[in-house]
Amino acid sequence: MPSRFGALEIAIIALILILLFGGKKIPELIKGVGKGIREYRKASKEEKKE
């Protein structure tokens, strides 16, 4: 199973996101995903310390 996305796959995903959420909601969506990833990494680092 390939672990990297090609340009075509990224373009298709971006098009689907634009169709589903509209152009104005995408930055908010990406910001929320980034915040979630940061919180997950922080929690996993704290778990390793214990």
mmCIF file of the N, C-alpha and C atoms, coordinates in Angstrom:
data_MODEL
# 
_entry.id   MODEL 
# 
loop_
_atom_site.group_PDB 
_atom_site.id 
_atom_site.type_symbol 
_atom_site.label_atom_id 
_atom_site.label_alt_id 
_atom_site.label_comp_id 
_atom_site.label_asym_id 
_atom_site.label_entity_id 
_atom_site.label_seq_id 
_atom_site.pdbx_PDB_ins_code 
_atom_site.Cartn_x 
_atom_site.Cartn_y 
_atom_site.Cartn_z 
_atom_site.occupancy 
_atom_site.B_iso_or_equiv 
_atom_site.pdbx_formal_charge 
_atom_site.auth_seq_id 
_atom_site.auth_comp_id 
_atom_site.auth_asym_id 
_atom_site.auth_atom_id 
_atom_site.pdbx_PDB_model_num 
ATOM 1   N N  . MET A 1 1  ? 0.836   -1.181 0.000  1.00 0.00 ? 1  MET A N  1 
ATOM 2   C CA . MET A 1 1  ? 0.000   0.000  0.000  1.00 0.00 ? 1  MET A CA 1 
ATOM 3   C C  . MET A 1 1  ? 0.879   1.243  0.000  1.00 0.00 ? 1  MET A C  1 
ATOM 4   N N  . PRO A 1 2  ? 0.779   2.081  -1.015 1.00 0.00 ? 2  PRO A N  1 
ATOM 5   C CA . PRO A 1 2  ? 1.633   3.263  -1.074 1.00 0.00 ? 2  PRO A CA 1 
ATOM 6   C C  . PRO A 1 2  ? 1.309   4.243  0.053  1.00 0.00 ? 2  PRO A C  1 
ATOM 7   N N  . SER A 1 3  ? 2.353   4.845  0.597  1.00 0.00 ? 3  SER A N  1 
ATOM 8   C CA . SER A 1 3  ? 2.154   5.754  1.718  1.00 0.00 ? 3  SER A CA 1 
ATOM 9   C C  . SER A 1 3  ? 2.193   7.217  1.293  1.00 0.00 ? 3  SER A C  1 
ATOM 10  N N  . ARG A 1 4  ? 2.457   7.498  0.033  1.00 0.00 ? 4  ARG A N  1 
ATOM 11  C CA . ARG A 1 4  ? 2.546   8.881  -0.431 1.00 0.00 ? 4  ARG A CA 1 
ATOM 12  C C  . ARG A 1 4  ? 1.442   9.158  -1.441 1.00 0.00 ? 4  ARG A C  1 
ATOM 13  N N  . PHE A 1 5  ? 0.972   10.386 -1.396 1.00 0.00 ? 5  PHE A N  1 
ATOM 14  C CA . PHE A 1 5  ? -0.036  10.804 -2.349 1.00 0.00 ? 5  PHE A CA 1 
ATOM 15  C C  . PHE A 1 5  ? 0.637   11.500 -3.519 1.00 0.00 ? 5  PHE A C  1 
ATOM 16  N N  . GLY A 1 6  ? 0.152   11.228 -4.696 1.00 0.00 ? 6  GLY A N  1 
ATOM 17  C CA . GLY A 1 6  ? 0.647   11.904 -5.882 1.00 0.00 ? 6  GLY A CA 1 
ATOM 18  C C  . GLY A 1 6  ? -0.124  13.196 -6.105 1.00 0.00 ? 6  GLY A C  1 
ATOM 19  N N  . ALA A 1 7  ? 0.284   13.936 -7.108 1.00 0.00 ? 7  ALA A N  1 
ATOM 20  C CA . ALA A 1 7  ? -0.348  15.217 -7.403 1.00 0.00 ? 7  ALA A CA 1 
ATOM 21  C C  . ALA A 1 7  ? -1.809  15.039 -7.802 1.00 0.00 ? 7  ALA A C  1 
ATOM 22  N N  . LEU A 1 8  ? -2.107  13.995 -8.536 1.00 0.00 ? 8  LEU A N  1 
ATOM 23  C CA . LEU A 1 8  ? -3.484  13.748 -8.958 1.00 0.00 ? 8  LEU A CA 1 
ATOM 24  C C  . LEU A 1 8  ? -4.392  13.453 -7.765 1.00 0.00 ? 8  LEU A C  1 
ATOM 25  N N  . GLU A 1 9  ? -3.926  12.633 -6.841 1.00 0.00 ? 9  GLU A N  1 
ATOM 26  C CA . GLU A 1 9  ? -4.729  12.314 -5.670 1.00 0.00 ? 9  GLU A CA 1 
ATOM 27  C C  . GLU A 1 9  ? -4.988  13.544 -4.819 1.00 0.00 ? 9  GLU A C  1 
ATOM 28  N N  . ILE A 1 10 ? -3.969  14.376 -4.629 1.00 0.00 ? 10 ILE A N  1 
ATOM 29  C CA . ILE A 1 10 ? -4.133  15.607 -3.844 1.00 0.00 ? 10 ILE A CA 1 
ATOM 30  C C  . ILE A 1 10 ? -5.113  16.549 -4.533 1.00 0.00 ? 10 ILE A C  1 
ATOM 31  N N  . ALA A 1 11 ? -5.033  16.655 -5.842 1.00 0.00 ? 11 ALA A N  1 
ATOM 32  C CA . ALA A 1 11 ? -5.964  17.519 -6.585 1.00 0.00 ? 11 ALA A CA 1 
ATOM 33  C C  . ALA A 1 11 ? -7.398  17.025 -6.458 1.00 0.00 ? 11 ALA A C  1 
ATOM 34  N N  . ILE A 1 12 ? -7.595  15.728 -6.512 1.00 0.00 ? 12 ILE A N  1 
ATOM 35  C CA . ILE A 1 12 ? -8.943  15.161 -6.379 1.00 0.00 ? 12 ILE A CA 1 
ATOM 36  C C  . ILE A 1 12 ? -9.493  15.412 -4.978 1.00 0.00 ? 12 ILE A C  1 
ATOM 37  N N  . ILE A 1 13 ? -8.672  15.204 -3.970 1.00 0.00 ? 13 ILE A N  1 
ATOM 38  C CA . ILE A 1 13 ? -9.107  15.450 -2.596 1.00 0.00 ? 13 ILE A CA 1 
ATOM 39  C C  . ILE A 1 13 ? -9.446  16.924 -2.393 1.00 0.00 ? 13 ILE A C  1 
ATOM 40  N N  . ALA A 1 14 ? -8.612  17.822 -2.922 1.00 0.00 ? 14 ALA A N  1 
ATOM 41  C CA . ALA A 1 14 ? -8.870  19.257 -2.806 1.00 0.00 ? 14 ALA A CA 1 
ATOM 42  C C  . ALA A 1 14 ? -10.177 19.629 -3.491 1.00 0.00 ? 14 ALA A C  1 
ATOM 43  N N  . LEU A 1 15 ? -10.439 19.074 -4.647 1.00 0.00 ? 15 LEU A N  1 
ATOM 44  C CA . LEU A 1 15 ? -11.681 19.355 -5.366 1.00 0.00 ? 15 LEU A CA 1 
ATOM 45  C C  . LEU A 1 15 ? -12.892 18.878 -4.574 1.00 0.00 ? 15 LEU A C  1 
ATOM 46  N N  . ILE A 1 16 ? -12.803 17.708 -3.999 1.00 0.00 ? 16 ILE A N  1 
ATOM 47  C CA . ILE A 1 16 ? -13.906 17.182 -3.192 1.00 0.00 ? 16 ILE A CA 1 
ATOM 48  C C  . ILE A 1 16 ? -14.148 18.073 -1.978 1.00 0.00 ? 16 ILE A C  1 
ATOM 49  N N  . LEU A 1 17 ? -13.073 18.506 -1.315 1.00 0.00 ? 17 LEU A N  1 
ATOM 50  C CA . LEU A 1 17 ? -13.226 19.389 -0.161 1.00 0.00 ? 17 LEU A CA 1 
ATOM 51  C C  . LEU A 1 17 ? -13.877 20.711 -0.536 1.00 0.00 ? 17 LEU A C  1 
ATOM 52  N N  . ILE A 1 18 ? -13.477 21.264 -1.665 1.00 0.00 ? 18 ILE A N  1 
ATOM 53  C CA . ILE A 1 18 ? -14.074 22.527 -2.118 1.00 0.00 ? 18 ILE A CA 1 
ATOM 54  C C  . ILE A 1 18 ? -15.555 22.341 -2.404 1.00 0.00 ? 18 ILE A C  1 
ATOM 55  N N  . LEU A 1 19 ? -15.904 21.243 -3.023 1.00 0.00 ? 19 LEU A N  1 
ATOM 56  C CA . LEU A 1 19 ? -17.312 20.986 -3.328 1.00 0.00 ? 19 LEU A CA 1 
ATOM 57  C C  . LEU A 1 19 ? -18.139 20.770 -2.061 1.00 0.00 ? 19 LEU A C  1 
ATOM 58  N N  . LEU A 1 20 ? -17.575 20.087 -1.079 1.00 0.00 ? 20 LEU A N  1 
ATOM 59  C CA . LEU A 1 20 ? -18.321 19.786 0.132  1.00 0.00 ? 20 LEU A CA 1 
ATOM 60  C C  . LEU A 1 20 ? -18.437 20.976 1.086  1.00 0.00 ? 20 LEU A C  1 
ATOM 61  N N  . PHE A 1 21 ? -17.337 21.699 1.279  1.00 0.00 ? 21 PHE A N  1 
ATOM 62  C CA . PHE A 1 21 ? -17.301 22.726 2.312  1.00 0.00 ? 21 PHE A CA 1 
ATOM 63  C C  . PHE A 1 21 ? -17.309 24.155 1.785  1.00 0.00 ? 21 PHE A C  1 
ATOM 64  N N  . GLY A 1 22 ? -17.019 24.348 0.531  1.00 0.00 ? 22 GLY A N  1 
ATOM 65  C CA . GLY A 1 22 ? -16.927 25.701 -0.005 1.00 0.00 ? 22 GLY A CA 1 
ATOM 66  C C  . GLY A 1 22 ? -15.545 26.278 0.264  1.00 0.00 ? 22 GLY A C  1 
ATOM 67  N N  . GLY A 1 23 ? -15.153 27.251 -0.521 1.00 0.00 ? 23 GLY A N  1 
ATOM 68  C CA . GLY A 1 23 ? -13.808 27.814 -0.432 1.00 0.00 ? 23 GLY A CA 1 
ATOM 69  C C  . GLY A 1 23 ? -13.518 28.550 0.855  1.00 0.00 ? 23 GLY A C  1 
ATOM 70  N N  . LYS A 1 24 ? -14.529 29.117 1.483  1.00 0.00 ? 24 LYS A N  1 
ATOM 71  C CA . LYS A 1 24 ? -14.292 29.919 2.684  1.00 0.00 ? 24 LYS A CA 1 
ATOM 72  C C  . LYS A 1 24 ? -14.119 29.072 3.939  1.00 0.00 ? 24 LYS A C  1 
ATOM 73  N N  . LYS A 1 25 ? -14.633 27.874 3.956  1.00 0.00 ? 25 LYS A N  1 
ATOM 74  C CA . LYS A 1 25 ? -14.558 27.014 5.143  1.00 0.00 ? 25 LYS A CA 1 
ATOM 75  C C  . LYS A 1 25 ? -13.285 26.172 5.197  1.00 0.00 ? 25 LYS A C  1 
ATOM 76  N N  . ILE A 1 26 ? -12.608 26.016 4.088  1.00 0.00 ? 26 ILE A N  1 
ATOM 77  C CA . ILE A 1 26 ? -11.438 25.131 4.044  1.00 0.00 ? 26 ILE A CA 1 
ATOM 78  C C  . ILE A 1 26 ? -10.307 25.597 4.962  1.00 0.00 ? 26 ILE A C  1 
ATOM 79  N N  . PRO A 1 27 ? -9.940  26.897 4.992  1.00 0.00 ? 27 PRO A N  1 
ATOM 80  C CA . PRO A 1 27 ? -8.871  27.299 5.930  1.00 0.00 ? 27 PRO A CA 1 
ATOM 81  C C  . PRO A 1 27 ? -9.212  26.992 7.387  1.00 0.00 ? 27 PRO A C  1 
ATOM 82  N N  . GLU A 1 28 ? -10.471 27.161 7.765  1.00 0.00 ? 28 GLU A N  1 
ATOM 83  C CA . GLU A 1 28 ? -10.884 26.834 9.127  1.00 0.00 ? 28 GLU A CA 1 
ATOM 84  C C  . GLU A 1 28 ? -10.763 25.337 9.381  1.00 0.00 ? 28 GLU A C  1 
ATOM 85  N N  . LEU A 1 29 ? -11.127 24.537 8.402  1.00 0.00 ? 29 LEU A N  1 
ATOM 86  C CA . LEU A 1 29 ? -11.047 23.086 8.519  1.00 0.00 ? 29 LEU A CA 1 
ATOM 87  C C  . LEU A 1 29 ? -9.594  22.639 8.675  1.00 0.00 ? 29 LEU A C  1 
ATOM 88  N N  . ILE A 1 30 ? -8.707  23.186 7.870  1.00 0.00 ? 30 ILE A N  1 
ATOM 89  C CA . ILE A 1 30 ? -7.289  22.824 7.931  1.00 0.00 ? 30 ILE A CA 1 
ATOM 90  C C  . ILE A 1 30 ? -6.682  23.256 9.263  1.00 0.00 ? 30 ILE A C  1 
ATOM 91  N N  . LYS A 1 31 ? -7.071  24.428 9.740  1.00 0.00 ? 31 LYS A N  1 
ATOM 92  C CA . LYS A 1 31 ? -6.584  24.911 11.027 1.00 0.00 ? 31 LYS A CA 1 
ATOM 93  C C  . LYS A 1 31 ? -7.008  23.964 12.145 1.00 0.00 ? 31 LYS A C  1 
ATOM 94  N N  . GLY A 1 32 ? -8.244  23.503 12.108 1.00 0.00 ? 32 GLY A N  1 
ATOM 95  C CA . GLY A 1 32 ? -8.730  22.569 13.115 1.00 0.00 ? 32 GLY A CA 1 
ATOM 96  C C  . GLY A 1 32 ? -7.999  21.238 13.074 1.00 0.00 ? 32 GLY A C  1 
ATOM 97  N N  . VAL A 1 33 ? -7.724  20.747 11.877 1.00 0.00 ? 33 VAL A N  1 
ATOM 98  C CA . VAL A 1 33 ? -6.986  19.484 11.739 1.00 0.00 ? 33 VAL A CA 1 
ATOM 99  C C  . VAL A 1 33 ? -5.568  19.642 12.288 1.00 0.00 ? 33 VAL A C  1 
ATOM 100 N N  . GLY A 1 34 ? -4.928  20.760 11.970 1.00 0.00 ? 34 GLY A N  1 
ATOM 101 C CA . GLY A 1 34 ? -3.574  21.014 12.473 1.00 0.00 ? 34 GLY A CA 1 
ATOM 102 C C  . GLY A 1 34 ? -3.537  21.085 13.991 1.00 0.00 ? 34 GLY A C  1 
ATOM 103 N N  . LYS A 1 35 ? -4.533  21.748 14.566 1.00 0.00 ? 35 LYS A N  1 
ATOM 104 C CA . LYS A 1 35 ? -4.603  21.856 16.025 1.00 0.00 ? 35 LYS A CA 1 
ATOM 105 C C  . LYS A 1 35 ? -4.794  20.475 16.646 1.00 0.00 ? 35 LYS A C  1 
ATOM 106 N N  . GLY A 1 36 ? -5.612  19.654 16.046 1.00 0.00 ? 36 GLY A N  1 
ATOM 107 C CA . GLY A 1 36 ? -5.823  18.303 16.545 1.00 0.00 ? 36 GLY A CA 1 
ATOM 108 C C  . GLY A 1 36 ? -4.561  17.460 16.493 1.00 0.00 ? 36 GLY A C  1 
ATOM 109 N N  . ILE A 1 37 ? -3.809  17.596 15.422 1.00 0.00 ? 37 ILE A N  1 
ATOM 110 C CA . ILE A 1 37 ? -2.555  16.843 15.293 1.00 0.00 ? 37 ILE A CA 1 
ATOM 111 C C  . ILE A 1 37 ? -1.551  17.287 16.347 1.00 0.00 ? 37 ILE A C  1 
ATOM 112 N N  . ARG A 1 38 ? -1.455  18.612 16.567 1.00 0.00 ? 38 ARG A N  1 
ATOM 113 C CA . ARG A 1 38 ? -0.533  19.121 17.593 1.00 0.00 ? 38 ARG A CA 1 
ATOM 114 C C  . ARG A 1 38 ? -0.915  18.595 18.981 1.00 0.00 ? 38 ARG A C  1 
ATOM 115 N N  . GLU A 1 39 ? -2.199  18.597 19.303 1.00 0.00 ? 39 GLU A N  1 
ATOM 116 C CA . GLU A 1 39 ? -2.643  18.103 20.603 1.00 0.00 ? 39 GLU A CA 1 
ATOM 117 C C  . GLU A 1 39 ? -2.359  16.608 20.750 1.00 0.00 ? 39 GLU A C  1 
ATOM 118 N N  . TYR A 1 40 ? -2.535  15.851 19.688 1.00 0.00 ? 40 TYR A N  1 
ATOM 119 C CA . TYR A 1 40 ? -2.258  14.418 19.731 1.00 0.00 ? 40 TYR A CA 1 
ATOM 120 C C  . TYR A 1 40 ? -0.771  14.163 19.985 1.00 0.00 ? 40 TYR A C  1 
ATOM 121 N N  . ARG A 1 41 ? 0.085   14.895 19.272 1.00 0.00 ? 41 ARG A N  1 
ATOM 122 C CA . ARG A 1 41 ? 1.534   14.722 19.465 1.00 0.00 ? 41 ARG A CA 1 
ATOM 123 C C  . ARG A 1 41 ? 1.943   15.103 20.880 1.00 0.00 ? 41 ARG A C  1 
ATOM 124 N N  . LYS A 1 42 ? 1.375   16.189 21.389 1.00 0.00 ? 42 LYS A N  1 
ATOM 125 C CA . LYS A 1 42 ? 1.691   16.634 22.749 1.00 0.00 ? 42 LYS A CA 1 
ATOM 126 C C  . LYS A 1 42 ? 1.278   15.576 23.764 1.00 0.00 ? 42 LYS A C  1 
ATOM 127 N N  . ALA A 1 43 ? 0.085   15.023 23.588 1.00 0.00 ? 43 ALA A N  1 
ATOM 128 C CA . ALA A 1 43 ? -0.387  13.983 24.506 1.00 0.00 ? 43 ALA A CA 1 
ATOM 129 C C  . ALA A 1 43 ? 0.470   12.728 24.426 1.00 0.00 ? 43 ALA A C  1 
ATOM 130 N N  . SER A 1 44 ? 0.902   12.360 23.237 1.00 0.00 ? 44 SER A N  1 
ATOM 131 C CA . SER A 1 44 ? 1.715   11.155 23.110 1.00 0.00 ? 44 SER A CA 1 
ATOM 132 C C  . SER A 1 44 ? 3.103   11.370 23.712 1.00 0.00 ? 44 SER A C  1 
ATOM 133 N N  . LYS A 1 45 ? 3.651   12.582 23.616 1.00 0.00 ? 45 LYS A N  1 
ATOM 134 C CA . LYS A 1 45 ? 4.943   12.869 24.272 1.00 0.00 ? 45 LYS A CA 1 
ATOM 135 C C  . LYS A 1 45 ? 4.812   12.810 25.783 1.00 0.00 ? 45 LYS A C  1 
ATOM 136 N N  . GLU A 1 46 ? 3.704   13.344 26.321 1.00 0.00 ? 46 GLU A N  1 
ATOM 137 C CA . GLU A 1 46 ? 3.495   13.297 27.760 1.00 0.00 ? 46 GLU A CA 1 
ATOM 138 C C  . GLU A 1 46 ? 3.327   11.859 28.232 1.00 0.00 ? 46 GLU A C  1 
ATOM 139 N N  . GLU A 1 47 ? 2.697   11.046 27.432 1.00 0.00 ? 47 GLU A N  1 
ATOM 140 C CA . GLU A 1 47 ? 2.494   9.630  27.790 1.00 0.00 ? 47 GLU A CA 1 
ATOM 141 C C  . GLU A 1 47 ? 3.834   8.906  27.834 1.00 0.00 ? 47 GLU A C  1 
ATOM 142 N N  . LYS A 1 48 ? 4.744   9.214  26.929 1.00 0.00 ? 48 LYS A N  1 
ATOM 143 C CA . LYS A 1 48 ? 6.057   8.559  26.905 1.00 0.00 ? 48 LYS A CA 1 
ATOM 144 C C  . LYS A 1 48 ? 6.876   8.953  28.126 1.00 0.00 ? 48 LYS A C  1 
ATOM 145 N N  . LYS A 1 49 ? 6.723   10.183 28.629 1.00 0.00 ? 49 LYS A N  1 
ATOM 146 C CA . LYS A 1 49 ? 7.472   10.629 29.799 1.00 0.00 ? 49 LYS A CA 1 
ATOM 147 C C  . LYS A 1 49 ? 7.062   9.866  31.048 1.00 0.00 ? 49 LYS A C  1 
ATOM 148 N N  . GLU A 1 50 ? 5.820   9.451  31.131 1.00 0.00 ? 50 GLU A N  1 
ATOM 149 C CA . GLU A 1 50 ? 5.326   8.760  32.321 1.00 0.00 ? 50 GLU A CA 1 
ATOM 150 C C  . GLU A 1 50 ? 5.681   7.315  32.345 1.00 0.00 ? 50 GLU A C  1 
# 
